[in-house]
C-alpha cells in the first residue's frame, strides 16, 4: 500500500517540484532486544540485535537492486503460499556477515477476493 501511494505522491512532487521520492524497505526477523535507551531527559525506544542489522542492510541494498522492498529468505519461508509476488532470489553480501544472504524483491501482494 505504501508503494502504491508513493506513486500518487511522486506524481504530485514531479508536477510541482520536479523531484520524486523513493522508498526502500528491508524486512528480516529474529531475536532482538527492545526498550528505551538514553538518559532521563532524552530517552528513545529502539530495537537492537542481528535481525535489526540484517533488515537495515537489506534496506541499503534496495538502491542497488532497484527494489522498493527486499526481504530475507527467512521471511520468504514464512509467507503464506501465493500471498505475494516475489522476484527471483539473489545473493547479496551484507556488511558484517561472512556469508552472502539470499534476498527477494517484493513485487506486490496477490489480491484476494472478499469472502461471502
Secondary structure, DSSP 8 states (H G I E B T S, - for coil): -HHHHHHHHHHHHHHHHS------EEE-----EEEEEEETTEEEEEEESHHHHHHHHHHHHTTTTT-SEEEEHHHHHHS-TTSEEE---EEE--TT-SS-EEEEEEEEE-------
